[in-house]
Amino acid sequence: MDVLKEIYWKSALGILPNPVKSLVLLIFSCIVATLFTMLYLLLKHGHYLNVQFGY
């Protein structure tokens, strides 16, 4: 919990109200979760994909 408080006060989030801080962290967490899900799906099903580069 101390780490989160340090991040709050030493970043641009420090001056924002608590609901906005929570919203920003929720959006960031959703983006990170989406990226990890995409990575998992790519690693699991990537060898079935047919990727072609061309014009």
Secondary structure as the mmCIF struct_conf table of DSSP 4:
data_model
#
loop_
_struct_conf.conf_type_id
_struct_conf.id
_struct_conf.beg_label_comp_id
_struct_conf.beg_label_asym_id
_struct_conf.beg_label_seq_id
_struct_conf.end_label_comp_id
_struct_conf.end_label_asym_id
_struct_conf.end_label_seq_id
HELX_RH_AL_P HELX_RH_AL_P1 ASP A 2 LYS A 10
BEND BEND1 SER A 11 SER A 11
HELX_RH_3T_P HELX_RH_3T_P1 ALA A 12 ILE A 15
BEND BEND2 LEU A 16 LEU A 16
HELX_RH_AL_P HELX_RH_AL_P2 ASN A 18 HIS A 45
HELX_RH_3T_P HELX_RH_3T_P2 GLY A 46 TYR A 48
#
